[in-house]
Structure formats: C-alpha cells, structure tokens
C-alpha cells in the first residue's frame, strides 16, 4: 500500500522512486492526477540527471483544452516494491502520477 498525504490545496502527494540509466535512484514526491492519462511527468532537469533515453515527441491535450507537444522518455519506477518500466512525459511542473492499476 502506498502512503502519502494531502497538501493545503487538497492534492494527494505520494512518494515515488525513479531509477536512472546508471542504476541511480531518485526519491521524489508526485501529485496524483486523476485527469492525467499518462503514467508520469518529470521536469527536464530530472530527466537529464537520470540520463533517460528519448522515445519521441507526442501531442498532449492540457486541462484547459489547449494542445502542446511533449518529449517522452523511458524509465523504471519502483512502485509498491515492484520495478515497472514506464514511458514518461517531460513537463516543467511538479511530477504528476497516474496511479498504476
């Protein structure tokens, strides 16, 4: 079971471990976003630090209905003790997480 907390803006914040290409692990906190249909977003500086490989560019629709483009990268996360491979999107904001089913 994942334990997190609720911040002053009533957002659910949960811990997350992201593994880089050299095996380094970065412990982060992310916002659970029920409206997000990807797996994870990370800021570009974190993606660079972890050395995550590029997977291409996708078109994404934002919450306000506008469209933009986002770079995608492959990474491993540790979620409830399991290592999962996910495709994440680059975003300058705080990490967003869609809880894996």
N, CA, C and O atoms as a MOPAC input file, in Angstrom:
PM7 MOZYME 1SCF
protein

 N      0.84600 1    -1.17200 1     0.00000 1
 C      0.00000 1     0.00000 1     0.00000 1
 C      0.89000 1     1.23400 1     0.00000 1
 O      1.87200 1     1.29900 1     0.74000 1
 N      0.54600 1     2.20900 1    -0.83000 1
 C      1.27400 1     3.46800 1    -0.89900 1
 C      0.67700 1     4.43000 1     0.12400 1
 O     -0.54000 1     4.60000 1     0.19300 1
 N      1.53600 1     5.04800 1     0.90600 1
 C      1.08800 1     6.04200 1     1.87400 1
 C      1.56100 1     7.41200 1     1.41700 1
 O      2.73000 1     7.58700 1     1.07300 1
 N      0.67400 1     8.36300 1     1.41200 1
 C      1.00500 1     9.72900 1     1.03800 1
 C      0.32500 1    10.68800 1     1.98400 1
 O     -0.04700 1    10.32800 1     3.10000 1
 N      0.16800 1    11.91200 1     1.52400 1
 C     -0.55200 1    12.88600 1     2.32700 1
 C     -1.29900 1    13.84400 1     1.40800 1
 O     -1.12700 1    13.81800 1     0.18900 1
 N     -2.11500 1    14.67500 1     1.99900 1
 C     -2.88900 1    15.66500 1     1.26600 1
 C     -2.33600 1    17.03200 1     1.64200 1
 O     -2.19500 1    17.35200 1     2.82200 1
 N     -2.02000 1    17.84700 1     0.61600 1
 C     -1.45100 1    19.15700 1     0.90600 1
 C     -2.54600 1    20.20500 1     1.11300 1
 O     -3.73500 1    19.88400 1     1.09900 1
 N     -2.13800 1    21.44300 1     1.30200 1
 C     -3.09300 1    22.52000 1     1.59500 1
 C     -4.03100 1    22.81800 1     0.42800 1
 O     -5.07500 1    23.44300 1     0.61600 1
 N     -3.66300 1    22.37400 1    -0.78300 1
 C     -4.52000 1    22.55500 1    -1.95200 1
 C     -5.37400 1    21.31100 1    -2.22400 1
 O     -5.98300 1    21.18800 1    -3.28600 1
 N     -5.41100 1    20.39100 1    -1.25000 1
 C     -6.16800 1    19.13900 1    -1.31500 1
 C     -5.69200 1    18.21100 1    -2.42700 1
 O     -6.47700 1    17.44100 1    -2.98200 1
 N     -4.39700 1    18.28800 1    -2.74900 1
 C     -3.79500 1    17.37800 1    -3.70900 1
 C     -3.18600 1    16.19800 1    -2.96200 1
 O     -2.59300 1    16.37200 1    -1.89800 1
 N     -3.33000 1    15.01200 1    -3.51300 1
 C     -2.72900 1    13.82000 1    -2.92400 1
 C     -1.28000 1    13.73400 1    -3.40400 1
 O     -1.00700 1    13.71100 1    -4.60400 1
 N     -0.36400 1    13.68700 1    -2.44500 1
 C      1.06800 1    13.62900 1    -2.72400 1
 C      1.58500 1    12.26800 1    -2.26700 1
 O      1.37600 1    11.86800 1    -1.12200 1
 N      2.26900 1    11.55300 1    -3.18400 1
 C      2.79100 1    10.23000 1    -2.84400 1
 C      4.27900 1    10.15300 1    -3.19600 1
 O      4.74500 1    10.84700 1    -4.09900 1
 N      5.01500 1     9.31000 1    -2.47900 1
 C      6.43400 1     9.12900 1    -2.79700 1
 C      6.60100 1     8.24100 1    -4.02300 1
 O      5.75300 1     7.40100 1    -4.32500 1
 N      7.69500 1     8.44400 1    -4.70900 1
 C      7.98100 1     7.68500 1    -5.92400 1
 C      9.48500 1     7.55100 1    -6.05700 1
 O     10.21800 1     8.49500 1    -5.76300 1
 N      9.95400 1     6.40200 1    -6.49100 1
 C     11.37000 1     6.20100 1    -6.76000 1
 C     11.52900 1     5.98800 1    -8.26200 1
 O     10.90400 1     5.10300 1    -8.84600 1
 N     12.37900 1     6.81500 1    -8.87900 1
 C     12.66600 1     6.70100 1   -10.30600 1
 C     14.11300 1     6.27100 1   -10.44800 1
 O     15.00100 1     6.82600 1    -9.80100 1
 N     14.34800 1     5.27700 1   -11.30000 1
 C     15.69800 1     4.74100 1   -11.49700 1
 C     16.25600 1     5.24900 1   -12.82500 1
 O     15.58700 1     5.18900 1   -13.85600 1
 N     17.49200 1     5.74800 1   -12.78400 1
 C     18.16400 1     6.24000 1   -13.97800 1
 C     18.87200 1     5.12800 1   -14.73100 1
 O     18.87300 1     3.97200 1   -14.30800 1
 N     19.47500 1     5.49700 1   -15.85400 1
 C     20.11900 1     4.51700 1   -16.72500 1
 C     21.37000 1     3.88900 1   -16.10500 1
 O     21.78100 1     2.80100 1   -16.51000 1
 N     21.97100 1     4.55900 1   -15.13600 1
 C     23.15500 1     4.02100 1   -14.46700 1
 C     22.81200 1     3.35400 1   -13.13600 1
 O     23.69700 1     3.05000 1   -12.33700 1
 N     21.50400 1     3.12800 1   -12.90700 1
 C     21.06400 1     2.47200 1   -11.68000 1
 C     20.84500 1     3.42000 1   -10.51500 1
 O     20.42800 1     2.99200 1    -9.43900 1
 N     21.12200 1     4.70800 1   -10.71800 1
 C     20.90200 1     5.66500 1    -9.63500 1
 C     19.40200 1     5.80400 1    -9.36700 1
 O     18.59000 1     5.76200 1   -10.29200 1
 N     19.05400 1     5.96600 1    -8.12000 1
 C     17.65000 1     6.10200 1    -7.73600 1
 C     17.39900 1     7.48700 1    -7.16900 1
 O     18.15800 1     7.98400 1    -6.33700 1
 N     16.32900 1     8.09600 1    -7.63200 1
 C     15.94400 1     9.41800 1    -7.17300 1
 C     14.59800 1     9.29800 1    -6.48000 1
 O     13.63100 1     8.82300 1    -7.07600 1
 N     14.52700 1     9.72500 1    -5.22700 1
 C     13.29400 1     9.67300 1    -4.44800 1
 C     12.57300 1    11.01000 1    -4.62400 1
 O     13.10200 1    12.06700 1    -4.28000 1
 N     11.36500 1    10.94200 1    -5.16100 1
 C     10.57800 1    12.13000 1    -5.46800 1
 C      9.22200 1    12.05300 1    -4.79600 1
 O      8.84200 1    11.02400 1    -4.23800 1
 N      8.50800 1    13.14900 1    -4.86000 1
 C      7.10100 1    13.18000 1    -4.46600 1
 C      6.32500 1    13.70400 1    -5.66200 1
 O      6.75300 1    14.64500 1    -6.32900 1
 N      5.19100 1    13.09300 1    -5.92400 1
 C      4.38400 1    13.49900 1    -7.06100 1
 C      2.93500 1    13.67100 1    -6.68200 1
 O      2.46300 1    13.12500 1    -5.68400 1
 N      2.23600 1    14.44000 1    -7.49600 1
 C      0.81200 1    14.68900 1    -7.31500 1
 C      0.03500 1    13.62600 1    -8.08200 1
 O      0.27500 1    13.41500 1    -9.27000 1
 N     -0.89100 1    12.96000 1    -7.40900 1
 C     -1.77700 1    12.01700 1    -8.08900 1
 C     -2.81500 1    12.84500 1    -8.84000 1
 O     -3.57800 1    13.60300 1    -8.24100 1
 N     -2.83000 1    12.68500 1   -10.15400 1
 C     -3.71900 1    13.47000 1   -11.00800 1
 C     -4.67500 1    12.52300 1   -11.72000 1
 O     -4.29000 1    11.84400 1   -12.67200 1
 N     -5.91800 1    12.48100 1   -11.25900 1
 C     -6.89900 1    11.55500 1   -11.83600 1
 C     -7.31700 1    11.94200 1   -13.24700 1
 O     -7.89600 1    11.12400 1   -13.96200 1
 N     -7.03400 1    13.17700 1   -13.66400 1
 C     -7.35900 1    13.60600 1   -15.02100 1
 C     -6.23300 1    13.37600 1   -16.00800 1
 O     -6.40700 1    13.59400 1   -17.20700 1
 N     -5.09400 1    12.94300 1   -15.52700 1
 C     -3.91700 1    12.71100 1   -16.37600 1
 C     -3.98300 1    11.30000 1   -16.90800 1
 O     -4.23200 1    10.36600 1   -16.14600 1
 N     -3.76300 1    11.11900 1   -18.22200 1
 C     -3.87700 1     9.76500 1   -18.76800 1
 C     -2.53800 1     9.14200 1   -19.14000 1
 O     -2.50300 1     8.07500 1   -19.75200 1
 N     -1.43600 1     9.79700 1   -18.77600 1
 C     -0.12700 1     9.19000 1   -18.94500 1
 C      0.23400 1     8.42700 1   -17.68200 1
 O     -0.62100 1     8.18100 1   -16.83200 1
 N      1.50300 1     8.05400 1   -17.56000 1
 C      1.94200 1     7.35200 1   -16.35700 1
 C      2.63000 1     8.29600 1   -15.38000 1
 O      2.44200 1     8.19500 1   -14.16800 1
 N      3.44100 1     9.22700 1   -15.92600 1
 C      4.28600 1    10.05200 1   -15.07200 1
 C      4.79600 1    11.23700 1   -15.87000 1
 O      5.04400 1    11.11800 1   -17.07000 1
 N      4.95600 1    12.38600 1   -15.20900 1
 C      5.69000 1    13.50700 1   -15.79500 1
 C      6.85800 1    13.83200 1   -14.88000 1
 O      6.77600 1    13.67500 1   -13.66200 1
 N      7.93900 1    14.28400 1   -15.48200 1
 C      9.10400 1    14.73500 1   -14.73500 1
 C      9.65400 1    15.99500 1   -15.38000 1
 O      9.54500 1    16.15900 1   -16.59500 1
 N     10.24200 1    16.89000 1   -14.59300 1
 C     10.86900 1    18.08200 1   -15.15400 1
 C     12.10300 1    17.71400 1   -15.99800 1
 O     12.76700 1    16.71600 1   -15.71500 1
 N     12.40800 1    18.50900 1   -17.02400 1
 C     13.55700 1    18.21800 1   -17.89600 1
 C     14.87700 1    18.04600 1   -17.14500 1
 O     15.67700 1    17.18700 1   -17.51900 1
 N     15.13200 1    18.83600 1   -16.09500 1
 C     16.40800 1    18.70600 1   -15.38900 1
 C     16.53500 1    17.36000 1   -14.67500 1
 O     17.64300 1    16.84500 1   -14.52200 1
 N     15.42300 1    16.79100 1   -14.24200 1
 C     15.45100 1    15.46700 1   -13.60900 1
 C     15.71100 1    14.39700 1   -14.66900 1
 O     16.47500 1    13.46000 1   -14.43900 1
 N     15.07200 1    14.54200 1   -15.83000 1
 C     15.27000 1    13.60100 1   -16.94000 1
 C     16.73900 1    13.59700 1   -17.37000 1
 O     17.31800 1    12.53700 1   -17.60600 1
 N     17.33700 1    14.78900 1   -17.47100 1
 C     18.74500 1    14.90200 1   -17.84400 1
 C     19.63700 1    14.26500 1   -16.78200 1
 O     20.55800 1    13.51800 1   -17.11300 1
 N     19.37100 1    14.55400 1   -15.50900 1
 C     20.17000 1    13.99200 1   -14.41600 1
 C     20.15800 1    12.45800 1   -14.44500 1
 O     21.18500 1    11.81700 1   -14.22400 1
 N     18.98900 1    11.88500 1   -14.71900 1
 C     18.85000 1    10.42700 1   -14.73100 1
 C     19.33100 1     9.79600 1   -16.03600 1
 O     19.46900 1     8.57500 1   -16.11600 1
 N     19.58600 1    10.61500 1   -17.05900 1
 C     20.06300 1    10.09400 1   -18.33800 1
 C     19.03000 1     9.25500 1   -19.06100 1
 O     19.37900 1     8.27500 1   -19.72000 1
 N     17.75900 1     9.62600 1   -18.94900 1
 C     16.69200 1     8.80400 1   -19.52100 1
 C     16.64900 1     8.92800 1   -21.04200 1
 O     16.72500 1    10.03500 1   -21.57600 1
 N     16.52800 1     7.80300 1   -21.74100 1
 C     16.53800 1     7.83000 1   -23.20400 1
 C     15.27600 1     8.46400 1   -23.79600 1
 O     14.16900 1     8.29600 1   -23.28500 1
 N     15.48900 1     9.20200 1   -24.89800 1
 C     14.36900 1     9.79800 1   -25.62700 1
 C     13.57500 1     8.72300 1   -26.34200 1
 O     14.13500 1     7.77100 1   -26.88800 1
 N     12.25000 1     8.89300 1   -26.32900 1
 C     11.36500 1     7.96300 1   -27.04300 1
 C     10.59200 1     8.66200 1   -28.15800 1
 O      9.90600 1     8.00500 1   -28.94100 1
 N     10.69500 1     9.97900 1   -28.23500 1
 C      9.99500 1    10.71900 1   -29.27900 1
 C      9.18100 1    11.86700 1   -28.71000 1
 O      9.31200 1    12.22200 1   -27.53800 1
 N      8.34600 1    12.43600 1   -29.55200 1
 C      7.51100 1    13.57800 1   -29.19300 1
 C      6.05800 1    13.19600 1   -29.44100 1
 O      5.72900 1    12.56600 1   -30.44600 1
 N      5.18900 1    13.59300 1   -28.50000 1
 C      3.76200 1    13.32400 1   -28.66400 1
 C      2.97400 1    14.62000 1   -28.50300 1
 O      3.45200 1    15.58200 1   -27.90100 1
 N      1.77800 1    14.62900 1   -29.04200 1
 C      0.84900 1    15.73900 1   -28.85300 1
 C      0.03300 1    15.44100 1   -27.60800 1
 O     -0.46600 1    14.32700 1   -27.44700 1
 N     -0.11100 1    16.43100 1   -26.71800 1
 C     -0.89400 1    16.23800 1   -25.49700 1
 C     -1.91400 1    17.35900 1   -25.35600 1
 O     -1.67100 1    18.50000 1   -25.74900 1
 N     -3.05100 1    17.01000 1   -24.79200 1
 C     -4.08700 1    17.99800 1   -24.51400 1
 C     -4.02600 1    18.35800 1   -23.04200 1
 O     -4.05300 1    17.47900 1   -22.18000 1
 N     -3.94400 1    19.65300 1   -22.75100 1
 C     -3.86400 1    20.12800 1   -21.37800 1
 C     -5.25600 1    20.26100 1   -20.77000 1
 O     -6.26200 1    20.18300 1   -21.47500 1
 N     -5.30200 1    20.46200 1   -19.46500 1
 C     -6.58000 1    20.55100 1   -18.74600 1
 C     -7.46400 1    21.67300 1   -19.26900 1
 O     -8.68900 1    21.57700 1   -19.20600 1
 N     -6.85000 1    22.74400 1   -19.78800 1
 C     -7.64200 1    23.86500 1   -20.30400 1
 C     -8.12400 1    23.63800 1   -21.74000 1
 O     -8.76000 1    24.51200 1   -22.32900 1
 N     -7.82200 1    22.46600 1   -22.29800 1
 C     -8.25900 1    22.12400 1   -23.64600 1
 C     -7.24800 1    22.45400 1   -24.73100 1
 O     -7.40800 1    22.02000 1   -25.87200 1
 N     -6.21600 1    23.20700 1   -24.40200 1
 C     -5.20200 1    23.53200 1   -25.40600 1
 C     -4.30200 1    22.32300 1   -25.66200 1
 O     -4.20800 1    21.41300 1   -24.83900 1
 N     -3.64400 1    22.33600 1   -26.82000 1
 C     -2.73300 1    21.24700 1   -27.16100 1
 C     -1.30700 1    21.75400 1   -27.19700 1
 O     -1.04600 1    22.90600 1   -27.54300 1
 N     -0.39100 1    20.87700 1   -26.83300 1
 C      1.03600 1    21.17800 1   -26.88500 1
 C      1.76900 1    19.88100 1   -27.21600 1
 O      1.14400 1    18.83900 1   -27.41600 1
 N      3.07100 1    19.95200 1   -27.27100 1
 C      3.87700 1    18.77200 1   -27.54400 1
 C      4.74300 1    18.47300 1   -26.33600 1
 O      5.14000 1    19.37600 1   -25.59900 1
 N      5.03000 1    17.19700 1   -26.14400 1
 C      5.83600 1    16.78600 1   -25.00300 1
 C      6.82700 1    15.70900 1   -25.44200 1
 O      6.48200 1    14.79700 1   -26.19400 1
 N      8.05200 1    15.83000 1   -24.96100 1
 C      9.04900 1    14.79000 1   -25.19700 1
 C      8.75500 1    13.61500 1   -24.26700 1
 O      8.34900 1    13.80500 1   -23.12000 1
 N      8.96100 1    12.41100 1   -24.76800 1
 C      8.74200 1    11.22000 1   -23.94900 1
 C     10.06900 1    10.50100 1   -23.72500 1
 O     10.98900 1    10.58400 1   -24.53900 1
 N     10.14000 1     9.79600 1   -22.60300 1
 C     11.35400 1     9.10100 1   -22.19600 1
 C     10.95100 1     7.80100 1   -21.50500 1
 O      9.87400 1     7.69900 1   -20.91800 1
 N     11.83000 1     6.82300 1   -21.58700 1
 C     11.58900 1     5.55000 1   -20.90000 1
 C     12.33600 1     5.55500 1   -19.57700 1
 O     13.47000 1     6.02700 1   -19.48900 1
 N     11.68400 1     5.02000 1   -18.54500 1
 C     12.37400 1     4.90100 1   -17.25100 1
 C     11.79800 1     3.73200 1   -16.47200 1
 O     10.79800 1     3.12700 1   -16.85900 1
 N     12.44700 1     3.44100 1   -15.38800 1
 C     11.94800 1     2.45300 1   -14.43200 1
 C     11.54000 1     3.18800 1   -13.17100 1
 O     12.22800 1     4.10500 1   -12.72200 1
 N     10.41700 1     2.78000 1   -12.60500 1
 C      9.99700 1     3.29400 1   -11.31000 1
 C      9.85300 1     2.11400 1   -10.36600 1
 O      9.64300 1     0.97700 1   -10.78900 1
 N      9.96900 1     2.40100 1    -9.10200 1
 C      9.69700 1     1.37400 1    -8.08800 1
 C      8.38900 1     1.77200 1    -7.43500 1
 O      8.28200 1     2.83000 1    -6.81600 1
 N      7.40000 1     0.91200 1    -7.58200 1
 C      6.04300 1     1.19500 1    -7.10800 1
 C      5.57100 1     0.00400 1    -6.30100 1
 O      5.45000 1    -1.10200 1    -6.82800 1
 N      5.30700 1     0.22300 1    -5.04300 1
 C      4.88100 1    -0.84000 1    -4.12300 1
 C      5.83600 1    -2.03300 1    -4.17000 1
 O      5.40500 1    -3.18600 1    -4.16100 1
 N      7.13300 1    -1.74100 1    -4.21900 1
 C      8.14400 1    -2.78200 1    -4.19300 1
 C      8.41500 1    -3.44300 1    -5.52700 1
 O      9.31700 1    -4.27500 1    -5.61200 1
 N      7.67500 1    -3.11100 1    -6.57000 1
 C      7.87700 1    -3.69000 1    -7.89500 1
 C      8.54900 1    -2.68700 1    -8.81000 1
 O      8.27600 1    -1.48900 1    -8.74100 1
 N      9.43100 1    -3.18200 1    -9.67100 1
 C     10.05000 1    -2.33200 1   -10.68000 1
 C      9.19100 1    -2.37800 1   -11.93300 1
 O      8.91400 1    -3.45000 1   -12.47000 1
 N      8.77100 1    -1.19700 1   -12.39600 1
 C      7.92600 1    -1.08300 1   -13.57900 1
 C      8.60600 1    -0.19900 1   -14.61200 1
 O      9.18600 1     0.82800 1   -14.26000 1
 N      8.54200 1    -0.58400 1   -15.88700 1
 C      9.00500 1     0.28200 1   -16.96300 1
 C      7.83600 1     1.14000 1   -17.40900 1
 O      6.74200 1     0.63300 1   -17.65900 1
 N      8.07000 1     2.44200 1   -17.50800 1
 C      7.01500 1     3.35600 1   -17.94100 1
 C      7.58200 1     4.34100 1   -18.95400 1
 O      8.78700 1     4.58900 1   -19.00200 1
 N      6.69200 1     4.89000 1   -19.75400 1
 C      7.02200 1     5.99700 1   -20.63600 1
 C      6.52600 1     7.25500 1   -19.94200 1
 O      5.34200 1     7.37300 1   -19.62800 1
 N      7.42900 1     8.18900 1   -19.70400 1
 C      7.03700 1     9.42400 1   -19.02700 1
 C      7.08900 1    10.58500 1   -20.00300 1
 O      7.68500 1    10.49600 1   -21.07600 1
 N      6.45400 1    11.67200 1   -19.60500 1
 C      6.45100 1    12.88900 1   -20.40000 1
 C      7.23100 1    13.97100 1   -19.67200 1
 O      7.19300 1    14.06900 1   -18.44500 1
 N      7.93300 1    14.77300 1   -20.44300 1
 C      8.65900 1    15.91100 1   -19.89200 1
 C      7.68600 1    17.05200 1   -19.63500 1
 O      6.90000 1    17.41000 1   -20.51200 1
 N      7.73400 1    17.62300 1   -18.43800 1
 C      6.88000 1    18.74700 1   -18.07300 1
 C      7.60800 1    19.59000 1   -17.03700 1
 O      8.19800 1    19.04400 1   -16.10400 1
 N      7.57700 1    20.91900 1   -17.18500 1
 C      8.31300 1    21.76700 1   -16.24400 1
 C      7.69800 1    21.83400 1   -14.84800 1
 O      8.33300 1    22.33800 1   -13.92200 1
 N      6.48200 1    21.33900 1   -14.68600 1
 C      5.82500 1    21.41700 1   -13.38800 1
 C      6.22500 1    20.25200 1   -12.49300 1
 O      7.01400 1    19.39000 1   -12.87900 1
 N      5.66200 1    20.24800 1   -11.28800 1
 C      5.93800 1    19.15800 1   -10.35900 1
 C      5.49400 1    17.82800 1   -10.96800 1
 O      4.58300 1    17.79700 1   -11.79600 1
 N      6.13300 1    16.73800 1   -10.56300 1
 C      5.76200 1    15.44700 1   -11.12700 1
 C      4.27100 1    15.12900 1   -10.92400 1
 O      3.71500 1    15.32300 1    -9.84300 1
 N      3.64700 1    14.63600 1   -11.99800 1
 C      2.28100 1    14.12700 1   -11.94200 1
 C      2.33900 1    12.61800 1   -12.07400 1
 O      3.15600 1    12.07900 1   -12.82100 1
 N      1.48400 1    11.95300 1   -11.35700 1
 C      1.45500 1    10.49500 1   -11.35800 1
 C      0.02300 1    10.03600 1   -11.60300 1
 O     -0.92400 1    10.56600 1   -11.02100 1
 N     -0.11500 1     9.05400 1   -12.46500 1
 C     -1.37400 1     8.33900 1   -12.55000 1
 C     -1.10400 1     7.01300 1   -11.87300 1
 O     -0.21400 1     6.27700 1   -12.29700 1
 N     -1.82500 1     6.70100 1   -10.86600 1
 C     -1.56500 1     5.50300 1   -10.07100 1
 C     -1.75600 1     4.26600 1   -10.93900 1
 O     -2.83200 1     4.06400 1   -11.50100 1
 N     -0.69200 1     3.41200 1   -11.05900 1
 C     -0.82200 1     2.18300 1   -11.84700 1
 C     -1.89700 1     1.26800 1   -11.25600 1
 O     -2.02000 1     1.14400 1   -10.03800 1
 N     -2.66400 1     0.63800 1   -12.12600 1
 C     -3.71000 1    -0.28800 1   -11.67900 1
 C     -3.13600 1    -1.63800 1   -11.35300 1
 O     -3.87100 1    -2.54400 1   -10.96100 1

